[in-house]
């Protein structure tokens, strides 16, 4: 608990300043405490998801709630990681060697494959959110998805070697083993908190996180071989972790 309280001041503000478009002024470059606070920033985003779902349920049911959650997420994050999904898909579709694929991924225009990947991602998130929100006992667990996504960032940053001009260069340097350990503890605490009203579901929430991390690391290794150490891989992996978490929760 002491470590958690230590993250709730400047480190959380720095994490939110980096991961969201909220009007907070974070310090740069990021320190280890700020990187450790990434899942805590995910809890802030997840709480907004849960609030939007609750409001949407009372306005128009699960479909309206899922749409409202996506709108709130975009308002908070600015679609930062969604852009990475499109860039990663375009990079994979280019079939260029890792030392040249960066030209495609840095292009501000979205290709056909990137657009298709982005649309598919949004449809998947919407469908999984609607399915979970429609379940009366487990819908608060949607708040865990952004937490898992930010833990994935810390975990991948721990071993990442971003290019010199990458925005991920600073957080990768700060992603020490200690920062990852604290981020994991925060994530487990969030999983237990989301299952507080239905204690029998806590094994499911922990399993969702574990499966999401396994999927992310397996996929990221393939992406790294094909694309090199591209910063967009990290953002795409965060979205993949969110979708996997939602899918596991929806499957139980």
Buried (B, 14 or more C-beta within 10 A) or exposed (E): EEEBEBBEEBBBBBBBBBBBBBEEEBEEEBBBBBBBBBBBBBBBBBBBBBBBBBBBBEEEEBBBBBBBBBEBBBBBBBBBBBBBBBBBBBBBBBEBEBEEBBEBBEBEEBBEBBEBBBEEBBEBBBBBBBBBBBEEEBBBBBBBBBBBBBBBBBBBBBBBEBEEEBBBBBBBBBBBEEBBEBBBBBBBBBBEBBBEEBEEBBEBBBBBBEBBBEBBBEBBEEBBEBBBBBBBBBBBBBBBBBBBBBBBBBEE
